[in-house]
């Protein structure tokens, strides 16, 4: 039985060939692809390469797709190989029916009809009737070679012209309707495209699947894509992918842009890895196709508010598919520019300069969310942090998600510290006339046993996290090095488990979780002891609690050498910048902390 071509394409796209081959062949990364020793002939030096959708051995010449590999390594027939792979792809093998055979025959004919239409559109572009369209393309900076490469054409003025032109090839109006080139009107079939420059749309292997058309002049809609058909799905198709695949394999960056002209202008300027969605936002299927080609594609978006919103939607979608092996970079173009206009004005160098500014996803994500912040109130700051945590939580890989949370929150606290420092008046050592806050006299506290200083600090750090669980993700790596008394270790484990799975990191939910484990009483006693004996303020803000936590951490025995190195760096910086008030304050703080650490103090250092 002949299986439908679209089923086989879906099967190949859903089953990663690298995963299948990697079960029997040890593969290592080679630039953008993978290589290993060929399973079809004996060799010691790898010459067997695996690409996104096929393999090739440069030693013995064996090549094929994922189905071929199963057939040649297991001796399976074509149908047996398909039946083995179909469950892995979540697909059912179509049953042999007369209706299925007829549908497949129709689909096979659609590409032939579309190819015939593409040739006719190109003929019209070169004819006198297409002169205005050809002049338009040349004025947009396209060379005749580029026009031929992308198969650009002219639709004619409609009124059934395409059906008339293809009648000699025995192409009937019903076939044109099924291919998305005509549609049914009140008085019979009418042309889908008329008065438009035509852009052939091909699948990744170069087969014709549809068209897009741009109107001449100022009419609307400016661009029209063909409708969904048996061979064309907008959510799975990317314009220019057939050319980009080859360019990316040769080292080009894969760049996702907005439209046809952006792709073509970039390709002509030497950026052959450009693709574009077809009238839709990027979809999961698009991202999967892109990630097969490169682990870090560049998403290019306009600098206006609409572009920013579209980019954030793409990022949210991408986070759900992020892994340590695949990510994105984001390129925000200057206002009122797109790749086509940028290249026409400044050439390839101007776009390359912008491309070099593309940000890693983690950095771009923070900027995007920060642009939507509402106010600098405590509520606004809390909402901002919740939003950062929510986005990091979309990442399915827990380790990577934790890294994102730490990076995003780290930048937030860094900016807050910088903001506080910049709001202080200039300061020089020995300066007079500056108001100082009179220190508050505190009641004496118990003098701790020096031998137990580290244990007391560790308990204080644990109590702080129990009272402020929102800090856990920021300190979890450091807290892992802190030795706790054996009786407190269950609290540490419960705290980390809660932070890894809870949607909102607040103390009420935490103590509910601890109660289910029988640890709530122990936790409340520890927090109460810290509040009464060591002045751990129950109403401290998260920022204040974080400052105290890191102060205690810096006094731990294992961190004294690290603290000394940081003090030396701060001193060297201040000597080079004696007028820098922040540098002076930082050096003084390091000296205080180092002196306290050497003395073995266990209480809260003055701040």
C-alpha positions in Angstrom: 0.0 0.0 0.0 1.2 3.5 -0.8 1.1 5.7 2.3 0.1 9.4 2.1 3.1 11.7 1.6 1.8 14.0 4.3 1.7 11.1 6.8 5.3 10.2 6.0 6.4 13.8 6.3 4.7 14.0 9.7 6.3 10.8 10.9 9.8 11.9 9.9 9.3 15.3 11.5 8.0 13.9 14.8 10.7 11.2 15.3 14.1 12.9 15.8 16.5 11.0 13.6 19.4 11.7 16.0 17.6 10.0 18.8 16.8 6.9 16.7 20.4 6.5 15.4 21.9 7.4 18.8 20.4 4.2 20.3 22.9 2.1 18.3 25.6 4.6 17.2 27.6 6.7 19.6 27.2 10.2 18.3 29.2 13.4 19.2 28.4 17.0 18.1 30.3 18.2 15.1 29.5 21.9 14.6 25.8 22.1 14.0 25.4 18.4 13.3 26.4 15.0 14.8 28.9 12.3 13.7 29.9 8.8 14.7 31.4 5.6 13.3 29.4 4.2 10.4 27.2 1.2 11.4 27.3 0.0 7.7 31.1 -0.5 7.4 34.0 -0.9 9.7 35.8 2.3 10.5 37.8 3.8 13.4 37.6 7.5 12.3 34.0 8.8 12.2 32.7 9.7 8.7 29.0 9.0 9.4 27.1 12.3 9.8 23.5 12.9 11.1 21.7 16.0 10.0 18.2 17.3 11.0 16.3 14.9 8.7 18.8 12.5 7.1 22.2 10.7 7.5 25.1 10.3 5.1 28.4 8.4 5.4 31.3 9.9 3.5 33.2 6.7 3.8 30.8 4.2 2.1 28.2 6.5 0.7 25.2 5.1 2.7 22.5 7.7 3.2 18.8 7.9 3.9 16.1 9.1 6.4 14.9 7.7 9.7 12.8 5.1 8.0 15.7 4.0 5.7 17.9 3.6 8.8 15.5 1.3 10.5 15.2 -0.8 7.4 18.9 -1.1 6.7 19.9 -1.8 10.3 17.2 -4.2 11.3 16.2 -5.8 8.0 12.7 -4.6 8.3 10.5 -3.9 5.3 9.3 -0.3 4.6 5.9 -1.0 6.3 7.5 -2.7 9.3 9.8 0.3 9.8 6.9 2.7 9.6 4.9 0.6 12.0 7.8 0.6 14.5 8.3 4.4 14.3 4.6 5.4 14.3 4.0 4.8 18.0 7.1 6.9 18.8 5.6 9.7 16.8 2.1 9.3 18.4 0.6 8.5 15.0 -1.5 5.7 13.6 -0.6 4.1 10.3 -3.4 4.9 7.8 -5.5 2.0 6.7 -5.6 1.1 3.1 -8.9 2.3 1.7 -10.0 3.4 -1.8 -10.8 6.8 -0.3 -7.3 7.2 1.2 -5.7 6.2 -2.1 -7.8 8.7 -4.0 -7.0 11.5 -1.5 -3.3 10.8 -1.8 -3.5 10.9 -5.6 -5.2 14.3 -5.4 -2.5 15.6 -3.0 0.2 14.4 -5.3 -1.5 16.3 -8.1 -1.7 19.5 -6.1 2.1 20.1 -6.2 2.0 19.7 -10.0 -0.7 22.2 -10.3 1.1 24.7 -8.1 4.3 24.2 -10.1 2.5 24.9 -13.3 1.0 28.1 -11.7 4.5 29.2 -10.5 5.8 28.9 -14.1 2.9 30.9 -15.5 3.3 33.7 -12.9 7.0 34.0 -13.8 6.1 34.2 -17.5 3.7 37.1 -16.8 6.3 38.9 -14.7 8.6 39.0 -17.7 5.8 40.0 -20.1 4.7 43.6 -20.8 1.7 43.2 -18.5 4.1 42.4 -15.6 6.4 45.4 -16.2 5.1 47.4 -13.3 5.6 44.5 -10.9 9.1 43.9 -12.2 10.0 47.6 -11.8 8.6 47.5 -8.2 10.8 44.5 -7.3 13.9 46.2 -8.8 13.1 49.4 -6.9 13.0 47.4 -3.7 16.6 46.6 -4.5 16.2 43.0 -5.8 18.5 41.8 -8.5 17.2 39.7 -11.4 19.2 36.8 -10.1 17.4 37.0 -6.7 14.0 37.3 -8.5 14.8 34.1 -10.4 16.1 32.3 -7.3 12.9 32.9 -5.3 10.7 32.3 -8.4 8.9 35.6 -8.0 6.1 36.3 -10.4 3.0 38.4 -11.4 -0.6 37.1 -10.8 -2.1 39.0 -13.7 -5.3 40.9 -13.3 -7.6 38.0 -12.6 -10.9 37.3 -14.4 -10.0 33.7 -14.8 -6.7 34.3 -16.5 -4.9 31.5 -14.6 -7.5 28.9 -15.5 -7.3 30.0 -19.2 -3.5 29.8 -19.2 -3.4 26.4 -17.7 -6.2 24.8 -19.7 -3.7 23.5 -22.2 -2.1 21.5 -19.5 -5.5 19.9 -18.7 -5.6 21.7 -15.3 -9.3 22.1 -14.4 -10.8 24.9 -12.2 -11.7 22.3 -9.5 -8.0 21.5 -9.2 -7.1 25.2 -8.9 -9.7 25.6 -6.1 -8.3 22.6 -4.3 -4.7 24.0 -4.6 -5.9 27.3 -3.2 -5.4 29.3 -6.4 -9.1 29.9 -7.1 -12.2 30.1 -4.9 -15.9 29.7 -5.6 -17.8 32.9 -6.3 -21.5 33.6 -6.9 -21.1 33.2 -10.6 -18.4 30.5 -10.7 -14.7 30.1 -9.7 -12.7 33.3 -9.4 -9.0 33.9 -9.0 -7.6 34.0 -5.4 -4.8 36.3 -6.5 -5.0 39.2 -8.9 -3.0 42.4 -9.2 -0.3 41.0 -6.9 3.4 40.2 -6.9 3.6 36.5 -6.3 5.9 34.6 -3.8 6.0 30.8 -4.2 5.9 29.0 -0.9 7.8 25.7 -0.7 8.3 23.1 2.0 11.7 22.4 3.4 12.5 19.9 0.6 11.6 22.5 -2.1 8.2 21.1 -3.1 5.5 23.7 -4.0 2.8 24.0 -1.4 1.2 27.5 -1.8 1.7 31.1 -2.7 1.7 34.5 -1.1 0.8 37.7 -2.9 1.6 41.4 -2.3 -0.8 44.0 -3.8 0.6 46.7 -6.0 -0.1 50.1 -4.6 -1.8 51.0 -1.3 -4.7 48.6 -1.3 -5.6 46.2 1.6 -4.9 43.6 2.6 -1.3 44.3 1.6 -0.3 40.6 1.8 -2.5 37.5 1.2 -1.5 33.9 1.7 -3.1 30.9 0.1 -5.7 29.0 2.2 -5.1 25.8 4.1 -5.0 22.8 1.7 -4.0 19.2 1.6 -0.4 20.2 1.2 -0.3 23.6 3.0 -0.5 24.3 6.7 0.4 27.8 7.9 1.3 26.7 11.4 3.8 24.2 10.1 5.3 26.1 7.1 8.1 28.7 7.1 8.9 30.9 4.1 12.5 30.3 2.8 13.1 27.2 4.9 14.2 25.3 1.8 17.1 27.7 1.2 17.8 28.4 4.9 18.4 24.7 5.7 21.4 24.5 3.3 22.8 27.9 4.4 22.6 27.0 8.1 24.5 23.7 7.4 27.2 25.8 5.8 27.5 28.0 8.9 24.9 30.7 8.4 22.9 32.0 11.4 19.2 31.1 11.4 17.2 34.3 11.7 13.5 34.4 12.1 12.0 37.6 10.6 8.5 38.8 9.8 7.9 38.7 6.1 8.8 37.5 2.6 10.7 40.7 1.7 12.8 40.5 4.8 13.8 36.9 4.0 14.7 37.8 0.4 16.6 41.0 1.3 18.6 39.2 3.9 19.4 36.3 1.5 20.6 38.7 -1.2 22.8 40.5 1.4 24.5 37.3 2.4 22.3 36.2 5.3 21.0 33.0 3.8 19.6 31.5 7.0 16.5 33.7 7.2 12.9 32.3 7.4 9.5 33.8 8.2 6.1 32.6 9.4 3.3 33.0 7.0 0.7 35.4 8.4 0.8 33.8 11.9 2.8 34.2 15.0 5.5 31.5 15.6 4.0 28.2 16.7 5.3 25.2 18.6 5.7 23.4 15.3 7.7 26.3 13.8 10.1 26.2 16.8 10.6 22.5 16.7 11.5 22.8 13.0 13.9 25.6 13.7 15.6 23.9 16.6 16.2 20.9 14.4 18.5 23.1 12.4 20.3 25.1 15.1 20.3 25.1 18.9 20.2 28.9 19.2 18.2 30.7 16.4 17.9 34.5 16.4 14.4 35.9 16.6 14.3 39.3 15.0 11.5 41.7 15.9 10.5 45.3 15.4 11.3 47.8 18.0 7.8 49.2 18.4 5.3 48.2 21.1 3.5 45.7 18.8 6.8 44.0 18.0 7.7 43.9 21.7 4.3 42.2 22.5 4.8 39.7 19.7 8.3 38.9 20.8 7.1 38.2 24.4 4.5 35.8 23.2 7.1 34.0 21.2 9.4 33.8 24.2 6.7 32.4 26.4 6.0 29.7 23.8 9.8 29.0 23.5 10.3 28.7 27.3 8.1 25.6 27.4 10.4 23.9 24.9 13.7 25.2 26.3 16.4 22.7 27.3 20.1 23.0 28.2 20.9 22.2 24.5 18.5 24.7 22.8 17.6 28.3 23.4 17.1 31.5 21.5 18.7 34.9 21.0 16.6 38.0 20.4 17.3 40.9 18.2 15.4 44.1 18.6 15.8 46.4 15.6 15.8 50.2 15.8 12.3 51.9 15.8 10.6 52.0 12.4 13.1 49.6 10.9 12.8 46.1 9.5 15.6 44.0 8.0 14.6 45.0 4.5 14.6 48.8 5.1 17.8 48.5 7.2 19.7 46.7 4.5 18.5 49.1 1.7 19.6 52.1 3.8 22.9 50.8 5.2 23.8 47.6 3.4 24.7 44.2 4.9 27.1 45.9 7.4 24.3 47.8 9.1 22.3 44.6 9.7 25.4 42.7 10.8 26.0 45.4 13.4 22.5 44.9 14.8 22.8 41.1 14.6 25.9 41.3 16.8 23.7 42.9 19.5 21.3 40.0 19.7 20.8 39.1 23.4 20.6 35.7 25.1 17.1 34.8 26.0 17.6 35.2 29.7 18.8 38.9 29.3 16.1 39.7 26.7 13.4 38.2 28.8 14.2 40.4 31.8 14.1 43.5 29.6 10.8 42.6 28.0 9.1 42.0 31.4 10.7 45.1 32.9 9.1 47.2 30.1 5.7 46.1 31.3 6.2 47.0 35.0 3.6 49.0 36.7 5.0 51.4 39.3 7.7 51.1 41.9 5.3 50.3 44.8 5.8 47.2 46.9 2.8 45.7 45.1 4.4 46.5 41.8 7.7 45.0 42.7 6.1 41.9 44.1 4.0 41.5 40.9 7.2 41.9 38.8 9.0 39.2 40.8 6.0 36.9 40.5 5.9 37.4 36.8 9.6 36.5 36.5 9.1 33.4 38.6 6.1 32.5 36.5 8.0 32.6 33.3 11.0 30.7 34.7 8.5 28.1 35.8 7.4 27.4 32.2 10.8 25.7 31.6 10.3 22.0 31.9 13.9 21.2 32.8 13.9 21.9 36.6 17.7 22.7 36.8 17.5 25.1 33.9 14.4 26.7 35.4 16.2 27.3 38.6 19.1 28.9 36.8 16.7 31.2 35.0 15.0 32.2 38.3 18.3 32.9 39.9 19.6 34.9 36.9 16.3 37.0 36.6 16.0 37.6 40.4 19.8 38.4 40.6 19.5 41.1 38.0 16.4 42.5 39.8 18.3 42.8 43.1 21.4 44.1 41.4 19.3 46.9 39.8 17.7 47.8 43.2 21.1 48.0 44.8 22.4 50.2 42.0 19.3 52.4 42.3 19.8 52.9 46.0 23.4 53.7 45.6 22.7 56.3 42.8 20.2 58.0 45.0 22.8 58.7 47.7 24.6 62.2 47.7 28.2 62.2 46.6 30.6 61.2 49.5 34.3 61.6 50.2 36.1 60.2 53.1 36.4 62.8 55.9 33.6 64.9 54.3 32.0 67.4 56.7 28.5 68.7 56.9 26.7 65.5 56.1 23.8 64.3 58.3 24.3 61.0 59.9 21.6 58.8 61.4 22.1 58.4 65.1 22.5 54.7 65.9 19.8 53.1 67.9 20.9 51.6 71.2 19.9 48.0 71.5 19.6 45.8 74.6 22.5 43.5 75.3 22.2 40.1 73.7 23.6 36.8 75.0 27.2 36.2 74.2 27.4 33.1 72.1 29.9 30.3 72.6 32.6 30.8 69.9 32.7 27.1 69.2 29.0 27.1 68.3 29.1 30.3 66.2 28.7 28.6 62.9 25.8 26.5 64.1 24.0 29.5 65.4 24.5 31.4 62.1 23.2 28.3 60.2 20.1 28.2 62.3 19.5 31.9 61.7 19.8 31.4 58.0 17.4 28.5 58.1 14.9 30.6 60.2 15.2 33.5 57.7 14.2 31.2 54.8 11.3 29.7 56.8 10.0 33.2 57.4 10.8 34.4 53.8 10.7 31.4 51.5 10.7 33.7 48.5 14.4 34.0 49.0 15.1 30.3 48.6 15.8 30.3 44.8 18.3 33.2 45.2 20.4 31.4 48.0 19.8 27.7 47.4 23.3 27.1 45.9 25.0 28.9 48.8 22.7 27.3 51.4 23.7 23.9 50.2 27.2 24.5 51.6 25.8 25.6 55.0 26.2 22.8 57.6 23.0 22.4 59.7 22.5 20.3 62.9 21.2 16.9 62.1 17.8 17.6 63.7 17.3 20.6 61.3 18.2 18.8 58.0 14.5 17.6 57.5 13.5 21.3 57.4 16.1 22.0 54.8 14.9 19.2 52.6 11.2 20.1 53.1 12.0 23.8 52.3 13.7 22.9 49.0 11.0 20.5 48.0 8.4 23.2 48.6 10.3 25.8 46.6 10.7 23.4 43.7 7.0 22.7 43.3 5.0 25.6 44.9 3.4 28.2 42.6 3.7 31.0 45.2 6.5 31.0 47.7 4.9 32.5 50.8 5.2 31.4 54.5 1.5 30.5 54.9 1.7 27.9 52.1 5.1 26.7 53.4 3.8 26.1 56.9 0.9 24.2 55.5 3.4 22.0 53.6 5.5 21.6 56.7 2.4 20.7 58.7 1.6 17.8 56.3 5.1 16.5 57.1 4.9 17.0 60.9 7.5 19.7 60.9 5.5 22.8 61.4 6.0 22.9 65.2 9.8 22.6 64.9 9.8 25.3 62.3 7.7 27.7 64.3 9.9 27.2 67.4 13.1 27.9 65.4 11.6 31.1 63.9 10.4 32.3 67.3 13.8 31.6 68.9 15.5 33.5 66.2 13.1 36.5 66.7 13.5 36.6 70.4 17.2 35.7 71.0 18.8 37.1 67.8 16.4 39.9 66.9 15.3 38.4 63.6 12.6 40.9 62.8 9.3 39.1 61.9 8.2 42.1 59.8 11.4 42.6 57.8 11.0 43.0 54.1 12.4 40.4 51.7 15.3 42.8 50.8 16.2 43.3 54.4 16.0 39.6 55.2 18.2 38.9 52.1 20.8 41.4 53.4 20.9 39.8 56.8 21.1 36.3 55.3 24.1 37.1 53.2 25.7 38.9 56.2 25.5 35.7 58.2 26.7 33.6 55.3 29.8 35.9 54.9 30.7 35.1 58.6 30.8 31.3 58.1 34.3 29.8 58.5 34.3 28.4 55.0 33.7 31.8 53.4 36.4 33.9 55.2 39.0 33.2 52.4 36.4 34.3 49.8 35.6 37.4 51.8 39.2 38.3 52.1 39.6 38.0 48.3 36.6 40.2 47.8 37.9 42.8 50.2 41.2 42.9 48.3 39.4 43.4 45.0 37.3 46.2 46.6 40.4 47.9 48.0 42.2 47.8 44.6 39.2 49.3 42.9 38.8 52.1 45.5 42.5 53.0 45.2 42.1 53.3 41.4 38.8 55.3 41.9 39.2 57.4 45.1 36.3 59.6 44.3 33.8 56.8 44.0 31.5 56.9 47.1 30.0 53.4 46.4 33.5 51.9 46.1 34.6 53.5 49.4 31.4 52.3 51.2 31.9 48.8 49.8 35.5 48.6 51.0 34.5 49.7 54.5 31.7 47.1 54.6 34.1 44.3 53.5 36.6 45.4 56.2 33.8 45.3 58.9 32.6 41.9 57.8 36.1 40.5 57.6 37.0 41.8 61.1 33.8 40.3 62.5 34.5 37.0 60.8 38.0 36.8 62.2 36.6 37.6 65.7 34.1 34.7 65.3 31.1 36.9 66.0 27.8 35.1 65.7 25.3 37.9 66.0 23.9 40.3 63.4 26.7 42.7 62.2 25.9 46.4 62.2 24.7 47.6 58.8 
